[in-house]
Amino acid sequence: MAFDKGFALVIGIGSYLHINGANIPISVSDAQEVGRILCDQNLCGYPSAQVTILHDHTASRQNILSALDKLAGKTSAENTVTLFYCGHGATGTDGNYYLTTVDSQVQGDRVVAGTGISEVDLLDKLRAIPAQRLILLFNSCHSGELSPDLTLGDQETSFGDASLPVSAAEALLSAGEGRIIIAASRAAQKSWIGGGKLSIFTQALVDGLSGKGYVPNNNGYISAFGLYEHIYTAVKETAGKLGKTQEPELTVLKGVGPFPVSLYRGATTLGTFDSQESLPEGSAVREVDQKHSARLFQTKTKIVTASGERAVAVGGNVTGSTIITGNQNTIQQSTGRNTAQTAGGGRATVTDRSRRTVFDQRGQQVQYQYNAANDINFGAAQNRADALAELRKLQAELGKAKEAGAIEEDAATDAAYQVTKAVQQAQKPDADRQTILGHLEQAKDVIVKVAANVTAAGGLITAVSQAIQMVQRLFS
């Protein structure tokens, strides 16, 4: 029996045209094996015509975007879509998170904007897919047998070891109904390759899809929650035997239940899928409030309209078009971390892609603009001393936001406290990266939940996210 409702896009970035030293050959093996298991009629039962596998030269930015468009055109609400990505994740030159592609390019340790799949690309493409059951599997933070510090040309850098950011994962949940995300590790951890033919995460995944280990039989199906519980347990145990810590993380909206991912061992007699299956306890599950996720999604997919022009604003950044500022409606190009706003009675209207107004600022005075001096540059930090200096600038910026009323006073105080604790830990000789990251994550959560000014908050969220990426890069 075939799992006729199943569609899949499987991606493995094993080699790069423009990034010397960043190849991960095992990513191709991972993708090929996941694709094979999905198509096996004695296991998952996906029709082979409904599974697309991209690797090496076929895994280009254009091909991946095209494959996502095809999923949008071929699937309907009752379908299940599995998206598997194995490769490098990194921050882009535009500050956004990127999944790299075979044709990605870099400047230093950053992906050149537009040469990979950005979080915005994912949000845009996944929103167009009508399937109400979509599981995203990200294995994008590699270490282990691959040198932890990749050499790009003559420069030692930690390029490509960034996990999917928490804010991106939470926003993706609102790209449609029934979105579940399983990342290979928590944000501050590595996804270890290990000594097998497949990476630790992918081996656990294919074992689970094969009905091995801890995966329960849900009336002839493998459920998303059951699959995750197996992956979490298997990966944690295997990494522990290597003296490492790796905990795959599941992100899901509160109240969203599991769905069938595939057949269980090619089952031919199917019962009624038990959708009341509960989330596994004692694992790395993050349940996200629906309103919080929707707000993040909205923030990352805004369109700023000005005199008929459009610019996509992501996390407070505005690029690619013009904005109107001031009383005389002079047009200026929006670049970097500058954000569209009025300065003395001008007009700026922000809408989401459905053209509904979500932030209409008319005839208002707006004095505060995140990092107006543009003096924070987390990407330029080369050592811990630089990182500490940039974190202290973030402290000061939170103070400015508080004084300007950009975010609620209590929230600004709480966020500033968490950043202060991060700074205190960062300046210790034996600074603990996990502790620093924990404080920064708490600071970001506070800002996201209570932000009063959409534009300013977006910039602050982006700043803290970039600070997290910097700490992951410079603190071991």
N, C-alpha and C positions, 0 to 999 in steps of 0.2 A: 504494500500500500504506500502511495506517495503522500507526502505532506504538501499537497497542492497549493495551500495558501502561503507557503514559505518562499520568500525572496531574500537574496543576500548580496551584499557587496563586500568583498574581502580584499584588503589592501596590505601589501608588504613592501616597504621601501628598503631594499637591500643595498642599493648602490646609488650614487649621486654623480651627476654630470659635472657639477661646478664646485663641489665641496670635497676637497682632498682629505682623506683620513676619516671620513664620517660613515663609511660603508658598514652595514650590519648584515652580512649574508644570511644569518639565521632568521632574519625577518621574512625572507622569501620562503624558507622552509616552513616557517610558522603559517604563513598565508596559504601555501599550497596544501598543507595538512588540514587546516580548518576547512578549506574549500572541499577537499576530498571527503572528509567526514560528513559535511552537510549534504553532499550529493549521494552518499552511500544509501541505497534503498533498504539495506538491512540495518541501518542505524537511524540517521535523522530524516531521510526520505525527501529532501528537497529535490524538485525536478532540476536536472543539470542546466536546462535552458534558463532557469530563473536564478542562477548563481553566477555572478561576475567576479573573476579573480584578476586583480591588477598587480603586477610587480615588475621590477626592473624598468625597462624603457616604456612599458605600457602604463606605469604608475605616474603619469605626468599630472600637473594641475588641471589641464584641460580635460584629460580623460576621466579623472575622478569627478570633476564637476558635471561632465556629460553623463556619467554613470548615475549620479544622483538625480539628474533631470529625468533619465529614463525610468528610474524607480518611481518618480512622481507621476509619470505618464502611464505606467503599467499596473500600479497597485491601486487597491480600493480600500475602504474602511475595514473590511474583514480580514485583510492580509496581515501576516507577520513579516517584519523586515529585520534582518540581522546585519549590522554594520560592524566589521572587524577591521581595526587599523593597527599595524605594527610598524613602528619607525620612530624617528626623532620628533620630539615636541620642543618648541623653543619660542622665545619672545621675538616679535618682529621689530623692524626699525620704526614701525608706526605705533609700537607699544602693545599691540594685540598679540594674542597667543596664536601660534601656527602649528599645524601638523605639516611636516615637511613632505615634499614630493621629489621625484627623481630629478626635476629641473629646478629645484629651489636654489637660491643664491644667498650668500651671507656677506654681511659687513661686520667684521669682528666676530662676536658670538651671537649675532642676531640675523634672523631671516630677513632678506630684503622684502619689503612690503609688496604683496601681489605675486610672490613667487612660491607660494605654498597654499594650503587650505587654512584660512583664518577662521577664528571662532565665528566671525560674522558670516563668512561663506557657509559654514555649517548651519547656523541658525536660519539663514535664508533658504538653503536647499532643503533642510529637514522640514521646515514649515510647509513646503509645497507637497510633501509626501502624505497622502491621505490615510495611509495605514494607521490604525489605532493601536497597533502593537509593534513597537520598535525598540529593539535592544541594541545599545551601543557598547562595544567592547574596545577599550583603549589600552594598548600596551606600548606606551610612548616615553618611558623613562628608563633607559637601559644602563646596566653596569654589570660587572662580574668578570667573565673571561675577556670581554671587551674592556680595554683600558678605560677607567673612570674618567680620565681627562683626555679627550680626543685632541689630536694635533691637527690643526687646520693651517697648512702651510708651515710657517716657522713659529706660529703662535700657539702656546698652550692655552686651552680654553675648555670650559665645561659646556660648550655648545651642545644642545640637543638632549639635555637630561632633565627637561622641565615637564612635569606631569600636567595633565589637564587641570587648569586652575579651578578652584571651588566655585567661583562666580560664574565661570563659563559652563560648568556642569549643571549648576542650578538653573541657569537661564535656558539651557537646552531642554530641560524638562517641560518648558512651556512652548516648545516648537511644534506641539501637537498633542493629541491624546495618547496616553499609554506609553510614555517614553521612560525607559529604564537604562541607567548607565552603570557599567561595571568597569572600573579602572584597575589596572594591574597592581597598584599600590596606593597607599595614602600619599598626600601631597609632599610630605617631607621624606619619603622613602624612595628607594631604588627598585626597579623591576629587574631582578637578577636573571642573568642568562643561564648560569649553572653549567653542568658538564654534559648535558644530554643533547640529542639532535634538535630539540626544540627548547625555547626559553621556558622557564619554570611556569610562568602564567599560561602560556599557550599549551603546554603539556597538560596542565590541570583542566584547561578548557576542553581540549579534544577528548580527554579521558571522560569528562563529564558528559559531553555530547555523545559519547560511545556507550553511555549507561554504566560506566564503571564507578568504583569508589562509593561516594556518599550520596549520589544522585538518586532520589526516590522516583518511583514509577507513579505518575499522577494519571491513573486510568488510561495508560497507553501513551502519555505525553511526558516530555521533560518541561518543567515549568521554569520560568525566569528565576524565581526565588530559590527553588531547589538546586538549579544549576549554580547560582551564586554561592549557596552554602557549601557545596562541594568544592568549588574553586577556592573559596576562602580557607577552608580547612586544609586542603591539599597543598596550597602554596605556602601557607604559614608553616606547615610541618616540614616541607622540603627545604625552605629557606633556613629554618631553624637548624636543620642538620648541617648546613654550611656555615653556621655561626652568624647568619644574617637575619634581619627582620624585614619581612614583606607581608603586608596585609591588604589584599584586594578590597576595594571599597565600592559599595553599592549606593547609588544616589537615586532617590525616588520621591515623588510627591506624597505627602501624607494622605492616606486614604486610598491610594492607588494599589490595587492588588496585582497578583502575578498573572501571567498569560502563558499559553503554550509556546515554547520556542521551537520544538521539533517533535518528531516521534520518539518514543522510548524504545531503543533497540529494534527499530523497524516494525513496531507493533501493527498487527493487521486487524485486531479487534479493539475498538476504541470505546471507552465509556465517556461519561460526562466529566469534563475537566473541572477539578475542584479549585474554584477561584477564591476560596476562603482561606487558602494556605497562608499561614502567618509568616512574617519576616523572621529570619533566623536570629536567635539571641546570641550574645557574646561574640559578635562579629563587627565588622566596620561598616555599619549601615548608617546612612545619613538621610533622614526624612526631612523634606523641605516643605515649608508652608507654601501653599499655592499662590497666595497673594505676593509673597516675597519673590517667588520664582517669576511670576508674571511681571513684577516691577523690574527685575533684573533684565528680563527679556526685552521689555520695552525700552529700557535705558540703552541697551546694546544695539537696538535696531531703529533708532530714531532717524527721522529725516528732517533736516532744517530747511524750511522753504523761505526764499527771499527773492521777491521780484521774479517769480517763476522758476528760479534755479533750485536745484536740489543738492544736498550734501548729506552723505550718510554719517551720522554721529555715533561713535562707538565708545562706550565708557567715558564720555565726556570729550572725546576727540572729534573734530570735524575736519573732513578732508574731501578733496575732489570737486569743490565748487566754490560759490561765492556766498557771502553773507552781507546783510545790510546793517550798518551801525550808525548811531548818531542821529541828530535832528535832521541833517541834510541828506540822509539816506545815501551816503557815499558807500561805494562797493569796495570791499577789500577781500583779498584771498585769505582763506582760513588754512592755517598750517600748524603743525606741531600739536601742542596741548592747548592752544588757544580755543575758546569756545564761543559760539554765537551768542551775543547778548547785546542789549541796547545800552547806550550811555547818554541819557538825557532825553527821553521821550521817543526814542526810535521804536521800531517794532520788530519782534522776532517771534515767529510762530513755529512750534515744534509739533510735528505730527508723526504718528506711527505709519507703517506701510499701508494700513487700511484707510489712510487719509483722515482718521479721526484726530481731532486736536487733543493733545495730552498736556501741552504746556503753552499757554498763550500769554505773552508778555507784551502789553501795550501801554504806553504812556507811563512806564514805571522807571524809577531810578535803580540801576543795578551797579553797585560799587565793587562788590567782591568778585574776583575771578581767580580760580585756582591757579596757583603758581604763575602769577602774571609776570614775575621777573624771569621766569623760565630758568631758575637757578638750581633745580633739582634734576640730576641726571644719574639715575640708578645704574643705567647700562654702562656708564663710563667708569664706575668703581672697579678698581683693579686689585684691591686687597682689603683686609678687614678695617684698616684705618679709614680708607675711602668710604667703606660701607657705613661705618659709624658716623662719619660726617654727614652722609646723605640721610641717615635715619634722624639725626638731629635737626636737619632742615625740615623733614616731615613733621617733627614735633612742632616746629615754629609755624608751619603751614596750618596745622590743626588749630593753633592759637588764633591765627588770622580768621579762619573760618568761623570760629566761635564768636569773635568780636564782631564779625560782619553779619552774624545771624544766619549763616548759610546752612548750618545744622543746629538742632536743638542744643541748648546749653548743657543739659545733663548728659546728652549723648556725646557731645564734643569733649566733655570732661572725662567720660568713661573711655572714649577712644584714645584721648591724649594719655591717660593713665596706662593703657595697654602698650602704647608706643614707648612711653617712658620705661616701662618694665623691660621691653625689648632692647632698648638702648642700654640699660643697666646690665643686662645679660651679655650683650654684644661686646661691652668694654672689658669683660673679664678675660684673663689670660686663657682660661679653659672654657670659653663660652660654649654653651650647649645649643646647637642649631635647632633642635626640636623645641626647646623652650622659647627661643626667639620667634620661631614660626608660629607657635601657639598663641603668643601675645599679638602678633600681627594679624592672624586670622580673626581673633576676637575683636580687634579694632575695626577690621573691615566689616564684620557682621553688624557691629553697632552702627556704623555709618550707613550701611545699606538699609537697615530696618527703619531708621528714623529720619532720614534725610528730608529736609524741607525744600531745598532748592535743587531742581533736577540737574541743572548744568554744573553747579559747583560740586554737588555730591558725586556726579559721574567722574569728575576729575580726581576727587579724593579717593574714590574706589580704585580708579586706575593706578593712582600713586601707590596705594598700599599693596595692590597686586604686584606692581613692579618691584616694590621693596621685598616682597616675599620671594620673587624670582631671584633677586640679587642675593638674598641670604642663602638660598639654595645653592647658588653658584659659588659663593665665597667662603661659606662656613661648612666644615666637614663634620 
